[in-house]
Every structure is written in structure tokens, then in C-alpha cells.
Amino acid sequence: MKVYLMYKDADFEPERPAPWNGPDLIQDLQLEVVFSAMAIGDEFMHNVARSALLSGLDNGSDVVLFRQAVLKDCLKNETTVRSLYKLAVDAVEGRKKSYWRPDTAIYPPSLLSDAVETLQMFLSTLRTLRSMADEYADKFDSQGFTEFFARIKSEISNDYLAEIEGHLDELRFRGGVLIGAGLGRGNRGANYGLRKPNKRKHWIKRVFGGNPSSYTFRIDDRDDAGHNAVRELRSRGMNSVADAAAQSAEHVSNFFVMLQTELAFYVGCLNLRDRLTEIGEPFCFPVPTTAGDQSLSFEELYDSSLALTMGQTVVANSVDADRKRFVLVTGANKGGKTTFLRSVGQAQLMMQSGMFVPARSFSADLCAGFFTHFKRREDVTMQSGKLDEELNRMSQIADHLTVNSVVLFNEAFAATNEREGSEIAKQIVSALLEKGVKVVFVSHMYPFARGFYESRTNATLFLRAERKTDGTRTYKLVAGEPLETSYGIDLYNSIFEGSLDRGKNAPSTAAAPSE
């Protein structure tokens, strides 16, 4: 049996290696906050969510749209989906508690007994699953769920379940074990095999029938060698059946593990939806376009990690950057530039994993590679300077770049003087654009920004963090040319004037500071 709720014809592999820059993506885009909101304390769900988001770059539009349809079904049938997930979780947890080991090297009768007990436990769960398919299948519209329920109905019929129950009852050998064998070389036993027990004759035939065609003997209780010999014969005869039963139990177990795994992604999306709705934030299903279309447009896009952390609605932005290969963001310090950059990165990864995104509407082309180059805090253990560290990270990104990649820069190459940093940034961005890479760059380096503005083309969009005349930040981004100042004086005044005001209002009885 197959689940196939993440791909049309393949299983989802949560253990696949994360991309080499996975840790950077998680740190720069604050994805850990999103994972935690999806998992709500469930470590398994957390790992699935992490794997799904970081592996989304391998998905084409067919996979994205397939998952979107499944997720829409989940939103429409939340109670049923959560019940399916709980059913799978209980089955997997029950298997873990059953001490069964799918290892043919252990004593076959014990292996068979454990496998039978495991299959008996799964039998009840399969009946429930079949019942749910009968009751709820017609309420789902997506290809993923429609074909899933069709497979359940086809492969888990009532006759099939009754037949399994009959086989399991026989494998308990309440009337003893019947083993057949032949004579091999040197009159040794060969070709041992388990036989179906003979049906018990009617008592009249047993009383008036002829002499039995077989003979019986008993082993003395003190005959250890005899008992060992019988145990060996029993083990040989049951070996193939024990192996088959163990493989069947493993097959059913793997089905429920995969059902838990793939539903964990969608239940995580439901959890995230619940949290965003509770806060009052919107979400939408994005429109993916073909890689290389250079499309990027959205309405009311916001940083979901910030909203989740603060527990309230946050400022959102609307931008039309279609056909723009380069978006350069400048403006006032503490004006929301980094938050904007994070929101773009989160939305891209969420879209490519098949999720909804935190916006009123969102559309972008699928990218083959996604990279972030954010400024880092000074590391006292570094053996080289901060600029060397930035250039080294850029070199690693360059080694993994492909056509139709996206790179997000946040205050990059500012560890040196403005003139040198601007020249480094200019050369790197120019090379990336020449190779067809989409770039979104947040910078306060005026020479770098001004140079691109003066040589601007239709493929470049300039955004600026809005600042009112009184210095107030709206945290909105507007189209505008780069300014020579980032208004750091606003921050200076807010800090030091606030300190002076607090000093004036301090009580007269306050103790003077020691000299």
C-alpha cells in the first residue's frame, strides 16, 4: 500500500540530507519560529516540517500544485485529517510497544508469534481506516486524497480483512503444529515445511474408522535431547512462514509510518494556520510560475516569524517586482528592511514546499537555488577578519549557484569602508545578474546604491524604507531612489534625548553616581 500525499507517485523522504546552506537559511529567515508553530511541541512533526521546507527547491510546479490541492482538502476536512493522523500515530506507537523485531535470525517460532501479534494489532487499525475511507472519501477533491482513498477501498476490502483474520487465527496453532519433511541424504530430514492442520474428523469416524495412517509417540519430560530435537524440527518447519509473516508486518508498519510522516506536514500546516488566524494575520495560496520568468509580486506580505514571536499583527508590504531581476532596498535604519527581506525569503520557501504563504496574494517564479547572505555578529573566535568571513561565505554560494537561483543580501560587505564595500558589492551583483540570478539586496552603502540607480534599467526596482518628516518609521517600503543618509541621527536622538528626559524626571532623592 502506498500513501502518495506529498508526490503523485513517490514517497516523501524526511531523512534526506538538508541542503548545504540549510543552517544559514534557518538562521537568516528565522525559520525555527515557523517550525515550532507547525509542530507545537511534536518533535517528529518539527523534523518533517524542517525537511519539507528545506527540500522544496527540488519541486516543480506540478508538485507544488499537487500539495496545494491536498492542503486545501485538509483545510476543508480538518477533523477527518487530524483523525487520520492520530490513527497513524497510534498504530506506529503501538508497534513500538510490541517488542516485535523483523529479524529472521532470531528463533522462528518467537518471530512468528510476535509478527502475528503485530498484524492482529494492525488489523483493527486497518478496519478503522477502511471505515473512514467509506465514510469520508467523497468529501475530498484533490488527486492525492482521491487516489489514496481509492487504494484503501481496493486493497483493504472486507473479504480481505476477514481472510487475514482467519490466517492469523490459524497461525496461533491452538491445535498444535503440523510439519512435513522428506528424507534426504543419509536418511536425514530435508525440505521441512509447515502444513495446514488436518480437519478434525467427526467423532463417529474417529470411533469406527480404520487404523490411523500416522503414529504418535511422546517424549519423556526428562529427555532434554529429545525436546531440543523437536524444538529444532519446529523451528525449521516454521522458518519460511515466520519470515513471510514478519515481512507482512513490516510492510503494514511501513505504510502507517509513511502515513504519519506525510500527514505530519499537512497537520503542521493546519497548526500554523490556526496560529496565524488567532493572531489575525491572513494567508493565501501562492501562484508559482515557471523558473526564469523573473516574476515577484505580492500584496500585504509580512514576516510570519515576527508575527508569531510578537503574537500580534505586523506591518505588511505590497510590491510589484515582475520582470525585475534586481531589487535594491535602502532607507532609514530600523525601517523594516531586514524584516521585508525575511518575508520574501520565507514566502519563497513556503511556496516551493507546497504551503500557503503569509500574504493576501503572492506570485513568484520557482527557483532552482536559494541563498542568503546576511550580516553576522562579530565572532571573537574568528582567525580572520569579518570581511574575509563574508567573502568566504560568498565564495561558497558561488560554488553552488545555478541558473534561476535567488540570492538575498542583507547589509553584505559592509565590514570595510564604504567605498571598498560598495565596489565589492557592485562587482558581485553585476556578475550574478549577468548569469541570470535574481538578487534582492538590502544596503545602506550609498555609493553602491547610487551607482546602480544612475545606470538603472527596467530590470531593476529601487525600494526605500519609508520615514516621515518627524523621523517616524512606518516600516513600509515604497518605490524611491537611494538617499545619501540612513537617518542614523534619529536613533541617536531617540536614545540620548530619551536618556536626558529620564534624567530630568528622576526623583530628587536619587543617589548621585559614584565617581
C-alpha positions in Angstrom: 0.0 0.0 0.0 1.2 3.5 -0.8 0.3 6.9 0.7 1.5 9.3 -2.0 0.1 12.5 -0.4 3.3 14.5 -1.0 4.1 13.3 -4.5 1.9 11.8 -7.2 3.9 8.6 -7.4 6.7 8.7 -4.9 7.2 8.5 -1.1 8.4 11.6 0.9 11.8 11.0 2.4 12.1 13.2 5.6 15.6 11.8 6.3 17.1 13.1 3.0 20.1 15.3 3.6 19.4 19.0 4.1 20.9 21.5 1.5 24.4 22.6 2.4 23.2 26.1 3.4 20.2 24.8 5.4 21.6 26.2 8.7 22.0 29.6 7.1 18.5 29.6 5.7 17.1 28.7 9.1 19.1 31.3 10.9 18.7 34.2 8.4 15.0 33.7 7.8 14.2 32.7 11.4 12.5 29.5 10.2 12.8 27.9 13.6 9.9 30.0 14.7 7.8 28.7 11.8 8.8 25.1 12.5 7.8 25.4 16.2 4.4 26.9 15.3 3.8 24.0 13.0 4.9 21.3 15.4 3.6 22.7 18.7 6.0 20.5 20.7 5.8 17.4 18.5 9.5 16.6 17.6 8.5 14.3 14.8 6.3 16.9 13.1 9.1 19.5 13.6 11.6 17.3 11.7 9.1 16.7 8.9 8.3 20.4 8.6 12.0 21.3 8.5 12.7 18.7 5.8 9.7 19.7 3.7 10.6 23.4 3.7 14.3 22.9 3.0 13.8 20.3 0.3 11.2 22.4 -1.6 13.8 23.7 -4.1 13.7 20.4 -5.8 9.9 20.6 -6.5 8.5 21.6 -9.9 5.2 23.4 -10.3 3.4 20.0 -10.6 4.5 19.0 -7.1 3.7 22.5 -5.7 0.2 22.5 -7.2 -0.4 18.8 -6.1 0.4 19.6 -2.5 -1.6 22.8 -2.6 -4.7 20.8 -3.6 -4.1 18.3 -0.8 -3.6 21.1 1.7 -6.9 22.7 0.6 -8.6 19.4 1.2 -7.0 19.3 4.7 -8.3 22.8 5.4 -11.8 21.8 4.3 -11.8 18.5 6.2 -9.6 19.3 9.2 -11.3 16.9 11.7 -11.0 13.9 9.3 -7.4 14.7 8.5 -6.5 15.1 12.2 -8.3 11.8 12.9 -6.3 10.0 10.2 -3.1 11.4 11.6 -3.9 10.2 15.1 -4.8 6.8 13.7 -1.4 6.5 12.1 0.4 7.8 15.2 -1.4 5.3 17.4 -0.5 2.5 15.1 3.2 3.4 15.0 3.3 3.9 18.7 1.6 0.5 19.2 4.1 -1.2 17.0 7.0 0.3 19.1 5.4 -1.2 22.3 5.0 -4.6 20.8 8.7 -5.8 21.1 8.5 -7.2 17.6 11.8 -7.4 15.7 11.8 -8.0 12.0 14.9 -10.2 12.2 14.8 -13.7 10.7 18.0 -14.6 12.6 16.0 -15.0 15.9 14.1 -18.1 16.9 11.4 -18.5 14.1 8.5 -19.5 16.5 9.1 -16.4 18.5 9.4 -14.3 15.4 6.1 -15.7 14.1 4.4 -15.2 17.3 5.5 -11.5 17.5 4.6 -10.9 13.9 1.1 -12.4 14.4 0.5 -10.2 17.4 1.6 -7.1 15.5 -0.6 -7.9 12.5 -3.5 -8.6 14.8 -3.0 -5.1 16.3 -2.8 -3.5 12.8 -5.9 -5.4 11.7 -8.1 -3.3 14.0 -6.5 -0.1 12.7 -7.0 -1.2 9.0 -10.7 -1.8 9.7 -11.0 1.7 11.1 -9.1 3.1 8.1 -11.4 1.3 5.7 -14.4 2.6 7.5 -13.1 6.2 7.3 -12.5 5.8 3.6 -16.1 4.6 3.1 -17.5 7.5 5.1 -15.3 10.5 4.1 -13.8 9.8 0.6 -16.4 11.7 -1.3 -15.7 14.8 0.7 -12.2 15.1 -0.7 -11.4 16.6 -4.2 -7.6 16.6 -4.6 -5.9 13.9 -6.7 -3.7 12.9 -3.7 -6.6 12.1 -1.3 -8.9 10.8 -4.0 -6.4 8.2 -5.1 -5.4 7.4 -1.5 -8.9 6.5 -0.5 -9.4 4.6 -3.8 -6.3 2.4 -2.9 -7.7 1.8 0.6 -11.0 0.7 -0.7 -9.4 -1.5 -3.4 -6.7 -3.1 -1.3 -8.5 -3.4 2.1 -11.8 -5.0 1.3 -14.0 -6.6 4.0 -13.3 -10.0 2.5 -9.6 -9.3 2.6 -9.7 -8.4 6.2 -11.8 -11.5 7.1 -9.3 -13.6 5.2 -6.4 -12.1 7.2 -8.1 -12.7 10.4 -8.6 -16.3 9.5 -4.9 -16.8 8.6 -3.8 -15.1 11.9 -6.1 -17.4 13.8 -4.6 -20.5 12.1 -1.1 -19.2 12.8 -1.7 -19.4 16.6 -1.6 -23.2 16.3 -4.1 -23.8 19.0 -4.3 -27.5 17.9 -0.5 -27.9 17.6 1.9 -27.6 14.7 1.9 -29.9 11.7 5.3 -30.1 9.9 6.1 -32.1 6.8 9.5 -33.3 5.7 11.2 -35.7 3.4 14.2 -37.9 3.5 17.5 -36.5 2.3 21.0 -37.9 2.0 21.8 -40.4 4.7 18.2 -40.6 5.7 18.4 -37.2 7.2 15.4 -34.9 7.3 15.0 -32.5 4.4 12.6 -30.0 2.9 10.9 -29.1 6.2 7.7 -27.1 5.8 4.7 -26.1 7.7 1.5 -27.9 6.7 -2.1 -26.9 7.2 -3.5 -29.0 10.1 -5.9 -31.7 9.2 -9.5 -31.1 9.8 -10.8 -32.9 12.8 -12.9 -35.9 11.9 -16.4 -36.4 13.2 -16.5 -38.4 16.3 -18.3 -41.3 14.6 -15.5 -41.6 12.1 -12.9 -41.4 14.8 -14.6 -44.2 16.7 -15.5 -46.5 13.9 -12.8 -45.6 11.4 -9.9 -47.7 10.5 -6.4 -47.7 11.9 -4.7 -44.3 11.8 -2.3 -43.5 8.9 0.2 -42.0 11.4 1.8 -42.9 14.7 2.3 -40.9 17.8 5.0 -41.1 20.4 5.7 -39.0 23.5 9.0 -37.6 24.8 9.7 -38.1 28.4 9.7 -34.8 30.3 13.3 -35.5 31.4 14.6 -36.1 27.9 16.3 -32.8 27.2 17.9 -34.0 24.0 14.5 -35.2 22.6 12.9 -31.9 23.4 15.7 -30.0 21.8 15.4 -32.1 18.7 11.6 -31.4 18.5 12.3 -27.7 19.0 14.8 -27.8 16.1 12.3 -29.5 13.9 9.6 -27.0 14.8 12.0 -24.1 14.1 12.9 -25.5 10.7 9.4 -26.1 9.7 8.1 -22.6 10.7 11.1 -20.6 9.3 9.6 -19.7 5.9 6.2 -18.9 7.4 7.7 -16.8 10.2 9.7 -14.9 7.6 6.6 -14.2 5.4 4.6 -13.1 8.4 7.4 -10.8 9.6 7.7 -9.2 6.1 3.9 -8.7 6.0 4.0 -7.0 9.4 6.9 -4.8 8.3 5.0 -3.8 5.1 1.9 -2.7 7.1 4.1 -1.0 9.6 5.9 1.0 6.9 2.6 2.1 5.5 1.5 3.6 8.8 4.9 5.2 9.3 4.6 6.8 5.9 1.0 7.9 6.5 2.1 9.6 9.8 5.1 11.2 8.0 3.2 12.7 5.1 0.2 13.8 7.1 2.5 15.4 9.7 3.4 18.0 7.1 -0.2 18.9 6.4 -1.3 18.8 10.1 1.7 21.1 10.7 0.2 23.5 8.1 -3.1 23.3 9.9 -1.4 24.2 13.2 0.4 27.2 11.6 -2.9 28.3 10.0 -4.6 28.2 13.4 -1.8 30.3 15.0 -1.9 32.9 12.2 -5.7 33.1 12.3 -5.6 33.5 16.1 -3.2 36.5 15.7 -5.4 37.9 12.9 -2.9 37.5 10.1 -4.0 36.5 6.6 -2.6 33.7 4.4 -3.1 32.7 0.7 -2.1 30.0 -1.7 0.6 31.4 -4.0 0.7 31.3 -7.7 4.0 29.7 -8.9 5.3 30.5 -12.3 7.9 28.8 -14.5 11.5 29.1 -13.4 13.2 32.0 -15.1 10.1 34.1 -15.6 11.6 36.7 -13.2 8.2 37.2 -11.5 7.7 38.5 -8.0 4.6 40.3 -6.9 2.6 40.3 -3.7 0.0 42.1 -1.6 0.3 42.5 2.2 3.3 40.2 2.6 4.5 40.0 6.2 7.2 38.4 8.2 5.5 35.3 9.8 8.2 34.7 12.3 7.9 38.2 13.6 4.1 37.9 13.9 4.4 34.6 15.6 7.0 35.9 18.0 5.1 39.0 18.9 1.7 37.3 18.9 0.1 40.2 17.0 -0.3 41.6 13.5 2.7 43.2 12.0 3.3 45.7 9.1 3.0 44.2 5.7 4.2 45.3 2.3 2.9 45.2 -1.3 5.3 45.2 -4.2 5.2 44.5 -7.9 8.6 43.3 -9.0 7.6 41.3 -12.0 10.3 41.2 -14.7 12.8 42.7 -12.2 16.0 40.7 -11.7 17.4 43.1 -9.1 15.6 44.7 -6.2 17.7 47.1 -4.2 16.3 48.2 -0.8 17.7 51.3 1.0 16.4 53.8 3.5 16.3 54.7 7.2 17.9 52.5 9.8 15.4 50.4 11.7 12.9 51.0 9.0 11.9 47.4 8.3 14.3 46.5 5.5 15.6 43.2 7.1 12.0 42.2 8.1 10.9 42.7 4.5 13.8 40.7 3.2 13.0 37.9 5.6 9.3 37.9 4.5 10.3 37.4 0.8 12.6 34.5 1.7 10.0 32.8 3.9 7.3 33.1 1.3 9.6 31.7 -1.5 10.4 28.6 0.6 6.9 28.1 1.8 5.6 28.3 -1.8 8.0 25.8 -3.1 7.2 23.3 -0.4 3.5 23.5 -1.3 2.3 25.6 1.6 0.3 28.7 1.8 2.2 31.9 2.4 1.8 34.8 4.8 0.2 37.4 2.4 -3.0 38.5 0.8 -1.6 37.3 -2.6 1.8 36.1 -3.7 3.2 35.1 -7.0 6.8 34.2 -7.9 8.8 32.0 -10.3 10.2 28.8 -8.9 13.9 28.9 -8.3 16.5 26.2 -8.6 18.7 27.5 -5.9 18.0 29.8 -2.9 20.7 31.5 -0.9 21.0 34.1 1.9 24.0 36.3 2.7 23.1 38.2 5.9 25.5 40.1 8.1 26.8 38.2 11.1 27.7 39.3 14.5 31.4 39.6 15.3 32.9 36.2 16.2 35.7 36.6 18.6 37.0 33.1 17.7 37.5 34.0 14.1 41.1 33.7 12.9 40.5 36.2 10.0 38.6 39.5 9.7 34.9 39.9 9.3 35.2 40.9 5.6 37.2 37.7 4.9 34.4 35.7 6.5 31.8 37.5 4.3 33.8 36.8 1.2 34.3 33.2 2.1 30.6 32.7 2.5 30.0 34.4 -0.8 32.6 32.1 -2.4 30.6 29.1 -1.1 27.4 30.4 -2.5 29.1 31.0 -5.9 30.2 27.3 -5.9 26.6 26.2 -5.6 24.9 28.7 -7.9 22.8 27.6 -10.8 20.8 29.4 -13.4 17.5 30.6 -12.0 18.8 31.0 -8.5 17.9 33.7 -6.0 20.2 35.4 -3.5 19.1 37.6 -0.7 21.7 40.0 0.7 21.4 41.9 4.0 23.9 44.6 4.7 26.6 42.5 3.0 30.2 43.6 2.6 29.9 46.5 5.0 32.7 45.3 7.2 35.1 47.5 5.4 35.0 51.2 4.5 32.0 52.3 2.4 34.0 52.9 -0.8 35.6 49.5 -0.8 32.5 47.7 0.3 30.5 49.4 -2.4 32.9 48.3 -5.1 32.9 44.7 -3.9 29.1 44.6 -3.8 28.9 46.2 -7.2 31.2 43.6 -8.8 29.5 40.6 -7.2 25.9 41.8 -8.0 26.9 42.6 -11.6 28.3 39.1 -12.1 25.2 37.5 -10.6 22.8 39.5 -12.8 24.9 38.6 -15.8 24.4 34.9 -15.0 20.6 35.2 -14.7 20.5 35.2 -10.9 17.7 37.1 -9.2 19.1 39.4 -6.4 17.3 41.2 -3.6 19.8 43.4 -1.8 19.4 45.5 1.4 22.1 48.0 1.8 23.0 51.3 3.4 26.1 51.9 1.2 25.2 55.0 -0.7 27.9 54.8 -3.5 26.8 51.2 -4.3 23.1 52.1 -4.4 23.6 55.4 -6.3 25.8 53.7 -8.9 23.1 51.3 -9.8 20.4 53.9 -9.7 22.3 56.1 -12.2 22.8 53.2 -14.6 19.3 51.7 -13.9 17.4 49.6 -16.3 13.8 48.3 -16.5 15.0 45.1 -14.8 15.9 47.0 -11.5 13.5 48.0 -8.8 14.5 50.5 -6.1 12.7 50.4 -2.8 13.2 52.6 0.2 12.2 52.3 3.9 9.6 55.0 4.5 10.4 57.7 7.0 8.1 60.6 7.9 9.4 64.2 8.3 9.4 63.8 12.1 11.6 60.8 11.9 8.8 58.2 12.5 9.3 54.8 10.8 6.2 53.3 9.2 8.1 50.0 8.4 6.6 50.3 4.9 8.7 50.1 1.8 8.0 52.5 -1.1 9.5 52.9 -4.5 12.2 55.6 -4.4 15.7 56.5 -5.2 18.5 55.9 -2.7 19.3 58.7 -0.3 22.7 59.7 1.0 21.7 59.3 4.6 20.2 56.4 6.6 19.0 58.8 9.3 21.1 57.2 12.0 20.7 60.6 13.8 17.1 59.6 14.5 18.3 56.7 16.5 20.9 58.7 18.3 18.4 61.3 19.3 15.8 58.8 20.4 18.4 57.1 22.7 20.2 60.1 24.2 17.3 62.6 24.3 15.3 59.8 26.0 18.1 59.4 28.5 18.2 63.1 29.2 14.4 63.2 29.7 14.5 60.4 32.1 17.3 62.1 34.0 15.2 65.3 34.3 12.3 63.4 35.6 14.3 61.4 38.1 13.4 61.9 41.8 15.5 64.4 43.7 16.3 61.9 46.4 18.2 59.7 43.9 21.7 58.9 44.9 24.4 60.6 42.9 26.6 58.2 40.9 30.0 57.4 42.3 33.0 59.0 40.6 
